Amino acid sequence: MDNALTEQHVRLMQAVAKGDRRAFEQLYRLTSPHLFAVALRMLRQRAWSEEVLHDCFITVWSKAGSYDPTLSAPMTWLTHIVRNRCIDWLRSGQARAANREEEYTDQLEIHADDDRNNWHDDAQAERLRHCLGHLSNDQRQSITLAYYQGMSHSDIADWLQQPIGSVKSWVRRAMEHLRECVGL
């Protein structure tokens, strides 16, 4: 990569770390095509790649201060974030759930105002609330962050300030409990 471009990226990263929105916008414009291509290559779905890229730039905005230009070039750091987020996406089950959703969306036509469909959704939601209520606080918080907020295990560990192994264990145990409780 051109040294001048690398230096420009470093300056932009330093400005983003200070909260400069214009620098963030410029960094996005310069780097997003390459980073999107990385995500698309890994995920093979345009919509997923767009979502992952969006999440990555939120991470960049919040963690730009942790970037150290002596350790890596900005594109290396950014590509690493995208790559890890893609791996998290694929491991989290979001990809499988999105695939299933896409498959069934074409086959089913459900109308929100159809009373025959709403009772089932309400009953399922109540059953899920009941099952979530029987989880420990750590399990409930971890599963909520993972599936309702879309956070990766490492993000949850950072958020809760807990070891990643504990978070993985909480999520796994919570999922086992929910499968049994809901009856899947």
C-alpha positions in Angstrom: 0.0 0.0 0.0 1.2 3.5 -0.7 3.0 5.1 2.2 1.2 8.4 1.7 -2.2 6.6 1.9 -1.1 4.7 5.1 0.0 8.0 6.7 -3.3 9.6 5.8 -5.1 6.6 7.4 -3.0 7.0 10.5 -3.9 10.7 10.8 -7.6 9.9 10.3 -7.5 7.2 12.9 -5.9 9.6 15.4 -8.6 12.2 14.6 -11.3 9.6 15.0 -9.9 8.7 18.4 -10.4 12.4 19.3 -14.1 12.2 18.2 -13.7 13.9 14.8 -16.8 12.9 12.8 -15.5 14.3 9.5 -12.3 12.2 9.9 -14.5 9.2 10.6 -16.6 9.9 7.4 -13.4 10.3 5.4 -11.9 7.1 6.8 -15.1 5.3 6.0 -15.1 6.5 2.4 -11.5 5.5 1.9 -11.6 2.1 3.6 -15.1 0.7 3.3 -14.9 -0.6 -0.3 -11.9 -2.8 0.7 -13.4 -3.9 4.0 -16.8 -4.7 2.4 -15.0 -6.9 -0.1 -13.3 -8.7 2.8 -16.6 -9.3 4.5 -18.3 -10.3 1.3 -15.6 -12.8 0.5 -16.0 -14.4 4.0 -19.8 -14.2 4.3 -20.9 -14.6 0.7 -24.1 -12.6 1.4 -24.4 -8.9 0.6 -26.9 -8.1 3.3 -24.8 -9.9 6.0 -21.6 -8.1 4.8 -23.3 -4.7 5.0 -24.5 -5.5 8.5 -21.1 -6.7 9.7 -19.4 -3.7 8.1 -21.8 -1.4 9.9 -21.0 -3.1 13.2 -17.3 -2.9 12.5 -17.4 0.9 12.0 -19.3 1.3 15.2 -16.4 -0.6 16.8 -13.9 1.6 15.0 -15.6 4.7 16.3 -15.6 3.5 19.9 -12.2 1.9 20.0 -10.1 4.1 17.7 -8.2 5.3 20.7 -6.8 1.8 21.2 -5.3 1.8 17.7 -1.4 1.9 17.9 0.3 2.8 14.6 3.5 1.3 15.8 1.9 -2.2 15.9 0.2 -2.3 12.5 -1.0 -0.2 9.6 -4.6 1.1 9.9 -5.9 -1.2 7.1 -4.4 -4.2 8.9 -6.2 -3.2 12.1 -9.4 -2.5 10.3 -9.3 -5.7 8.3 -8.6 -7.6 11.5 -11.8 -6.1 13.0 -13.8 -7.1 10.0 -12.4 -10.6 9.8 -13.1 -11.3 13.5 -16.6 -9.9 13.3 -17.3 -12.1 10.2 -16.1 -15.1 12.2 -18.2 -14.1 15.2 -21.2 -13.7 12.8 -20.7 -17.2 11.3 -20.2 -18.8 14.7 -23.0 -17.1 16.5 -25.8 -18.8 14.5 -27.0 -15.5 13.1 -26.0 -16.7 9.6 -28.0 -20.0 10.1 -31.0 -18.1 11.5 -30.9 -15.6 8.6 -30.7 -18.4 6.1 -33.7 -20.1 7.6 -35.6 -16.8 7.7 -34.8 -16.2 4.0 -36.0 -19.7 3.1 -39.3 -19.4 4.9 -40.0 -15.9 4.0 -40.6 -16.9 0.4 -42.8 -19.8 1.4 -45.0 -18.2 4.1 -47.2 -15.3 3.8 -48.4 -14.3 7.3 -50.4 -11.1 7.9 -49.9 -9.3 11.2 -53.6 -8.6 11.5 -54.6 -12.2 11.1 -55.8 -13.4 14.5 -55.0 -17.0 13.7 -51.3 -16.1 13.7 -51.1 -13.7 16.6 -52.2 -16.1 19.3 -49.3 -18.4 18.5 -46.7 -15.7 18.6 -48.1 -14.4 21.9 -48.0 -17.9 23.4 -44.5 -18.5 22.3 -43.3 -15.1 23.6 -44.9 -15.8 27.0 -43.2 -19.2 27.1 -39.9 -17.7 26.2 -40.3 -15.0 28.9 -41.1 -17.7 31.4 -38.0 -19.7 30.5 -35.7 -16.7 30.5 -37.0 -16.0 34.0 -35.5 -19.3 35.2 -32.0 -18.5 34.1 -29.3 -17.1 36.4 -28.7 -13.3 36.0 -25.3 -14.0 34.3 -26.9 -16.4 31.8 -29.9 -14.2 31.1 -27.8 -11.1 30.6 -25.3 -13.0 28.3 -28.1 -14.5 26.2 -29.9 -11.2 25.9 -26.8 -9.4 24.8 -25.9 -12.2 22.3 -29.3 -12.7 20.7 -31.1 -9.4 21.2 -28.2 -7.1 20.8 -26.2 -9.3 18.4 -23.0 -9.1 20.4 -20.2 -11.6 20.0 -18.8 -13.5 23.0 -15.8 -11.3 23.2 -18.0 -8.1 23.1 -20.1 -9.6 25.9 -17.0 -10.4 27.9 -15.8 -6.8 27.5 -19.2 -5.4 28.3 -19.7 -7.5 31.4 -16.0 -7.3 32.3 -15.9 -11.1 32.7 -13.6 -13.8 31.2 -14.7 -14.9 27.7 -14.7 -18.5 28.9 -17.3 -17.7 31.5 -19.5 -15.9 28.9 -19.3 -18.8 26.5 -20.3 -21.2 29.3 -23.2 -19.0 30.4 -24.5 -18.7 26.8 -24.1 -22.5 26.2 -25.9 -23.4 29.4 -28.6 -20.9 28.8 -29.3 -22.2 25.4 -29.5 -25.8 26.7 -32.0 -24.7 29.3 -34.0 -22.7 26.8 -34.1 -25.7 24.4 -35.4 -27.9 27.1 -37.8 -25.4 28.6 -39.3 -24.2 25.3 -39.4 -27.8 24.0 -37.2 -27.8 20.9 
